[in-house]
Amino acid sequence: MKVWIEKINNANSLEELESLRVDTLGKKGVLTKEFAKLKTIPNEEKKAFAQNLNEQKIALNEAIDTKKEVLEKEALNKKLESEIIDVTRFNNELSCASVHPVIDTMDRIITYFQNLNFAVEEGPLVEDDFHNFEALNLPKYHPARDMQDTFYNKDFTVLRTHTSPVQIRTMLSQKPPIRMIAPGTVFRRDFDLTHTPMFHQVEGLVVDSADKISFANLKHVLVEFLQHMFGEVEVRFRPSFFPFTEPSTEVDISCVFCKGDGCRVCSHTGWLEVLGCGVVDPNVFKAVGYENVSGYAFGLGVERFAMLIHNIGDLRSLFESDLKLLGQFK
């Protein structure tokens, strides 16, 4: 037995140790063969013989377990040494973070309107039907509700489809005059190259006495704003329809890529649609209890602006956290 324990203590690998375990304790091992002799030993000698074999078995198992623990630690250390990384081989220059293009664009828009004395207002992401639809001249039967791919909740609330409810909440809590923008996250059930289920809007609202607000005021503000964001571009206003404004217009700028000559981005028209606007519909003022006032409103998608400013082809890439993409905006 001492010979086997010495062999176990001198084993140089887990494989050699396992071989010794089989030779001693396996089905055909030396100790197993000794236990088989119990059949032929006289009864009065069996107890002492079996006790001696059990003591040898315990000694062998303890020696094997102790040696196995040592060899496993040695094997682990060898593996760690072979996989060691020399961190001095890598460039230790610190990488500066950058602002996400959507956040950067949002900040630029907010700063611009704050400099024009617009207040920044916020509201809840989960809205009720009144604030998200009815107060904005979208009663339950109105076909324009189909324009909104809405996320409905079981309690009949919705994830807001625009930041216009913030305008309603502001008018319900304040009296004119009002100059405000409502930046924030909105949700619609849509997902493709130019749409995502969650995106960002900035909407603006100006309300004052009826003799102080006109479409000309709105046009002047938006032309100055768009040229601030995109440089020397042409701006045009096209008649359109929005339930909460009348008259309503879509606003286009001359294509920032082809300078109006026509390209794939602008569908060879020379124009890019960037926002919608209009004079606030009287039914909206009626819903909030305003009388003898006038106002204008506008709304834009922040991702749309970011894509045009930074020449990003796929809206979805703004939400994929691709470091190669984001690293371009340092």
N, C-alpha and C positions, 0 to 999 in steps of 0.2 A: 504493500500500500504506500509506503514512503516513496517508492520509486515513481509511482503514478502521480503522487502529489508534487514531487519535484519536477516531473515533466510538465505538469499543469502550470506550475509557477514559472517555468522557463519558456512557455509558449510565446511565440513572437507575433502571432496574428490571431484574429477571431476565427479564421478558417482552421488553423492548427488546433485551437482550443476546442472547437466543435468536434474535430476528429478524435481528440482525446476523450471527450465526453461520450461519444459513441462507443469507443473502445472499452470504456469502463462501465458505463451505465446503460448502454443501448441494449437492444434485444439479444444481441450476441456478445455483449460485453463481458469482461472477466468477472465482474461482481454479480452480474445476472446468472452466470454459470455457477457461481458459488451458491447462490440462493437455490438453484435447482437441486443441489446436493442434499437439501433438507429432507427430501423424500426417502433417502437411504440411511440417514443418520438415526441412531437409536433415540427413542423418545426422551430418555433422561439427559441426552446431550444437545437436543434441539434448541432448548431455550438459550443456553449459553452461546451456541453457534449462531443463532439468529440475532441475538443481541450484539455480538461482535460484528456481524455483517451490516447491521443497521448503523452502528457507530461509524463503520468505514464509509457507508453510503452518505451519512451526514457530513463527514469530513471531506469527501470528494465534492459534494454539492457546494459546500462553503468555499472550498478552494476554487472551484470553477466560477462561482458567482463573483468572488473577489477579483479574480484575474480578468473576468469578462468586463467588469466595471473599469478596470485600469486600461484594458485594450480599447474599449469604446471611447474613453477620453482621449487616448493617444490618436485614434483614428479621426476623431472630431477635430483635434488640434491640427493634424496634418491637412485636413480638408480646408480648414479656415486659413491656414498658411498658404495653401495653393490658390485660394480665391481672394487673397488680400488685394485691395485696390490702393494704388499709390495716388493719393489725392493731389500730390504736388505735380502730377503730370497734366492736370487740367488747369485751364485758365481760371484764376481766382478773381477775375474782374467782376465786380458786382453788376448785376443787370438791373437797370432802372425800370420801374413799372410804368405803365402808360394808362391813360384814361380810355375807357371803352368808347368807340366812336359814337354809339348811341347816347351815352351819358355826356360826352363832349358836346354833341350837337344840341342836346336838351339844355345844357348849361348856357350855350351861346344864345339860344332862343330866349331863355328866361332872362338873361342879363340884358339883352336888347330891350325887351319890353319893360323891365324894371326901370331902365334909364328913361323910359317914356312915362314913368309914374304909374305903371300898371301894378296893381297888387297881385300877389300870388296866392291863390285859394286852392284848398284841397278838400276831398270828400271821400266817403267810403267806397271800397271796391265792390261790395255787395249792395245792390240798390233795390228799392221797391218799384212797382210798376208805375206809380205816379211820377216819381222823379226821373226815371229813365225813359218813360214813354209819354204818358198822358199830359203832363205839364208842358211837354215839348210839342204839343199839337199832334200827338200820335195816339188817338183813342184806340180802344181794343179792336174796333172794326176796320181801322185804317190799313189800306193795302201796303203803305210804305213800311209797315212793320216787317214785311218780308225782306226788306233791304238789310235788316239786321239779323245776322246768323247768331242767335242768342243762346247762351248757356243758361237754362232755367234750373232753379233749385226746387226741391220738393215743397218748400214752404211758400212757393210762388214769388220768391225773390229771384233776382237775376244777377249774374256777373255783369257789371256795367259795360255796355257796348260802346260808350263814348264818354268823354268827360263833361258833356253838356249837363248832366245832373248837378254838377258842382255850380253851374251858373244858376240853376233853379234854387238850390239851397242858399246861394249868396243873395239872390234877390228876395227870398223869403225872410232873410235875417237882416237885411240892410235896406236902406232907402237910397234912391238916386241922389247925386250922381254916382255911377259905378264905373270903374276902369279896372278890369281884372283879366288875368289869364289863369287857366286851369290845366297845369301839366300833370300827367299821370299815366298809369297803366290801365289798359282796357282789354276786353276779351271778346273774341268772335270765333265761331266754329268754321275756321278756314285755314288751309295749310297748303301752300305751293311756293313757287319761286318768288312771288311778290306779296304773300300773305302768311301770317303766322297766327296761331290761336291767341297769343298774348302779344301785344305791342304797345306802343306809347303814343300819346297824342298831346298836343297843346292846343287848347281852345281859348279864344279871347272873347270878351264881351265889354261893350261900352254902352251905358244907358245914361241919358240926361233928358232935359226938357225937350219937347218936340221941335222947338225952333233951333236947337243947337246941334243936332245930329242929322247927317245926310249920307247918302251913298258916296258922295264925293270925299267925305272925311275918311270913310273906310278905304276907298281906292288909294288915297294918298298914303295912308299908314302902311298898306300892304305893298305898294310899289317900293317905298323906301326900305321896308323890311327885306323884301326879296333881293333887292340889289345889294343890301348889306350882307346877306348870306351867300349869294352866288356871284357877286361882281356885276359888271355892266351887262345885264341881260334885258331883253325886251319883255314886257309883261302885257298879257291880254286877259280880258274878262269875257267869259262865255256864259250866256243864259243857261240856267240849270234848274233843278228842283231839289229843295230840301223842305221837309214839313215845317221846320221851326223858323224859317226865314222867307220873306217875300218882299221884293224880288230876291232871287238867289242866283249866284254865279259860280262857275268853276274858274280857277285862276291858273293860267299857264305861263311858263317862262320859255324863252327861246332856248333850244337845246344847249346845255353847257358842254357837250362833247363835240358836236359838229358845228356849233355857232349858228344854228338855224338852217344849214344847208341840207340836212336830211341824213339820217343814219339808222342803223339797226335799233339803237336804244330808243329813239323817238319815233320808230316805225316810219321813218322817212318823211315825217310831217314837218320837222324843224321845231316842234313844240313839245314841252313836257308838262303834264298836269301836276301841280304841287299842292293845291289846297282848295277848300271850298269856303264860301262866305255869303253874306247877304244881310239885309235889313230885318231885324227881329219881327216875326209875325205878331200881329196884335193879340192873337189867341194865347200866345206865351205870356204876354204881359197880363192878360186877363186871369190866367191861372195863378199868378203870384200876387194879384191885387194891385197892380200898377195902373195908374191913369195919367193921361196927358203927358206921356213920355215917348221917346223914340230911342232906338238903339241899333247897333250892328253887332254881328258876331262872325267869327271865322274859326276854322279848325284845320289842323294839319297833322300828318303822320310823321313822327320824328325819324323813324327808320327810313322813310322815303327820302327825307332830307339828307340823312347820313349816307345813304347809298349814292346819291347824286354828288355830294361833296367829296366823298372818298373813292368814287368810282368802284363800288362794290356791286357785283353782278347778281348775287343770289342773297335774298333777304335772310334765308335760313342760316347762312354762315355767320350772321351777327349773334346767333344764340348757341353756337356749337362750341364756344370756348377754345377755338383753335389758336394755340399760341403763335403759330407761324403767321396767321392773319393778324392777330392783335398786336404782334411785335412790329408791324409796319406803321403803327400809329404813334410811336414814341416821339 
